[in-house]
Amino acid sequence: MDSTRLKRAEQVYFEVAGLPADQRPGAVARACGSDTELRAEVESLLAHAGAAEEFLEEPALGTDFRLLGTLDASPDAMAGKVVGQFRIDERIASGGMGTVYRGLRADAEFEQQVAIKLVKRGMDSEEIVRRFRAERRTLAALDHPNIARLIDGGMTPDGQPYLVMEFVPGLPIDEYCDQRSLNTHERLELFLKVCDAVRYAHQNLVVHRDLKPGNILVTEERVPKLLDFGIAKVLNQGSPADVTTVEERRLTPEYASPEQVAGQTITTSSDVYSLGVILYELLTGHRPYVFRSRTTAEVERIVCEQDPPAPSTAVLKVQTRLSTGGAPERQITPEAVSQVREGSPDRLRRRLKGDLDNIVMMALRKDPARRYASVEQLALDIRRYLADLPVSARRETPGYLVGKFVKRNAWGVSVGAAAAVVAVAAFFFIRHQRDEAYAARDQAERIADFMQQVLGAVDAGNANALSADVKVTDILESASSRSLAAFQGNPRILAAVQSTIGRAYLGLGKYEKAEHHIRYGMNLREQHLPEGHHDIAESKIDLAHFYYIKDDYGRAEELLRQALATHERLRGEDNQDTARVWNDLGAVLRAQGKVEDAEQAHRRALQIRERLAETDPGAREAVAESYNNLSAVLAARNDLEGAISMMQRALALRRELLPADHPMVAQARGNLAVMMAKKGRAQGDQALLRQGIALMEENNAVEERVLGGTHPQFARSIATLAAMHAAAGDIPKAEQQMRRAVDIRKLKVEPGEVDVWMMQYQLASLLTRQKKYEEAEPLYIEALTNLSETLPAAQEVRALVTQELRILYERTNRPEKAAALKPMGG
């Protein structure tokens, strides 16, 4: 049968496969008419339906290893024949186009059991043989402990192509987890191994395109093996046009991404989506989508347009899953699902609600640009969940804020020292005040004089001052008490100073003190100023920043919109204050996942700042800030190309306006370096990743010269460079850099500090990856000993250290120690 007729047979099969068994013969007869050859082919495909499941689940050469757990020992003409160096023993599985056999080594060299895959007679068309050879080339390039290994391949004497694969005596991952009643934590840890296999394939430019539980077998030793690259695509070969029509596409509708179903370009993001479906099913016992007729139109409509319920909602539903013949297979109830997971439906729902809901739903987003940018990012969020840490999927924010150490990232503002936060906060407050009407100028200068006296020891432009042995909290306490005495008769100035101190505490991560001073200033302003006053709007902005850091984005947005209305009424659209609020509002919107609205807000701020910069050269610094923040939004949309371009503009403008060694130049250069490395890692572009590393090395050389080789900020930059080397796969170099960072930070450690122990945790983690367990263990223990048990940021790092130390104990066969270190909050 030629390829055109074969496609027609498959089309008819697809139309009738979803019907009840007793309705199929009549449907086949009506569809095939007098074409007996077509009818025979359709009936042959239907005969294999029990083993192959639905048509769209059928890859190019059959379901392959799907039935390894239940061997089919029925007679077969190939049994006993020799293929290469192996003798065929018995048939394992048979699909519409291919058959898989268990084989044994034919010679007496050594015992070896394998899986042998052959194209069925009559199905060895030019297209099928091409796909078969492509799979052999693909597998030959992959060597990973969680990918079934290619052993041999070739042609039989009579012209049948074959592959010899590693034999995997295991169960599909969903069946394995259910049979052993693995809890959520155990399922996630097993799933992470699958993610690592897919990540490895992607690094080798291979997209699997048919990820599903049946293609992931788990052995008795709990080792998952990824199978069946029969329809995998090598990204640097061929064209997306190879997969454009329904007839040419082979996929599994329950696990296929919207772009696969629609015949659009396939990328690594398609595998991320399929992994999201698998994770959904592992956690809930349900599939995200249920098809009734399984027609092409229904599949496209549901997969491309309908959003599935969140996992925590799905586990409370009752669903009947149909077998291939249309008869009820089993009823999926909340009790049955939870019994093999967390014990009770309510407990399972609580476990899934929140972070796991968000992780799974982010992987399942219809738009590839809004999913995780890579399998690595999906796995990272799962690891953070397992370590009781915030996940990036929570509100689609890529960054964390100053003062919450674990939440620092490439887009955040890097602060050289805590003392600089105070001086910078005072500087910007004064600048904003001087932008007011002439009547306010005198009091602004009084504030400037006062802050100059209090903060003189920590001048932001003096590197020696930044390195001085100054306790910032003591300075702030002094400023607070002195302001109460100095400005008791002038509540407006007192309010301004208290607000500035509150912002400084916010930057230091002292949230309780920050809220106290911010609200103190706000209360003074509301008592002594008319409603709708500019200063009250400023206090609302300060309080919005507090809520932003506390993840209360709704209240932050409400306050910023009130402040925006005040500024637009009093100052108009073309004003720096108005632009500043638009800028802050963009950050809050982005944190809520409203990326399009966030982009509009940041572009609004940029437009205002660019107009102002035409007549006020001093406004160009704010333009550079908008470039920096707009770059973050583009990165959140996975537009790394646009993000890099925008950050390059920010860096160029800052280099033009500021000295080469200015902190804001360093910030943009460092952020650009991390973005380049991120893009290089996501796309497997080692050259771009190396460019990012080179740029960060340049940045670090400047920081070392300006700040000195013992400055804490320099240590942080070295730690970032170490992480980039690790991403590039150079673990020894990463270890070397991280050791240097830790050594610098340990020169001076104050009680309650977090970042030094975070760096030490990262060093220990690098040692663990190299199996240097004896060196890593005392580093983990020292970090746990010194990290506060009450500070939120410290607790987050404690959770990471605890998780890693537990894994170390498990790997070194000390289960009793591992049991005593269960993850925090578990």
Secondary structure, DSSP 8 states (H G I E B T S, - for coil): --HHHHHHHHHHHHHHHTS-GGGHHHHHHHHHTT-HHHHHHHHHHHHTHHHH-SGGG--TT--GGGGTTS------TTTT-EETTEEEEEEEEE-SSEEEEEEEESSSS---EEEEEEE-TT---HHHHHHHHHHHHHHHT---TTB--EEEEEE-TTS-EEEEEE----EEHHHHHHHTT--HHHHHHHHHHHHHHHHHHHHTTEE-S---GGGEEE-TTS-EEE---TT-EETTSS-GGGS-STTT----TTT--HHHHTT----HHHHHHHHHHHHHHHHHSS-S---SS--HHHHHHHHHH-----HHHHTT--EEEE-TTSSEEEEE-HHHHHHTTTSSHHHHHHHHTTHHHHHHHHHT-SSGGGS-SSHHHHHHHHHHHHTT---GGGTT-----TT-GGG--TTS---S-HHHHHHHHHHHHHHHHHTS-GGGHHHHHHHHHHHHHHHGGG-TT-HHHHHS---HHHHHHHHHHHHHHHSTT-HHHHHHHHHHHHHHHHHHT-HHHHHHHHHHHHHHHHHHS-TT-HHHHHHHHHHHHHHHHTT-HHHHHHHHHHHHHHHHHHH-SSSHHHHHHHHHHHHHHHHTT-HHHHHHHHHHHHHHHHHHHTT-GGGHHHHHHHHHHHHHHHHHTT-HHHHHHHHHHHHHHHHHHS-TT-HHHHHHHHHHHHHHHHHHHHHT-HHHHHHHHHHHHHHHHHHHHHH-TT-HHHHHHHHHHHHHHHHTT-HHHHHHHHHHHHHHHTTS--TT--HHHHHHHHHHHHHHHTT-HHHHHHHHHHHHHHS-SSSHHHHHHHHHHHHHHHHHHHHTT-HHHHHTT--TT-
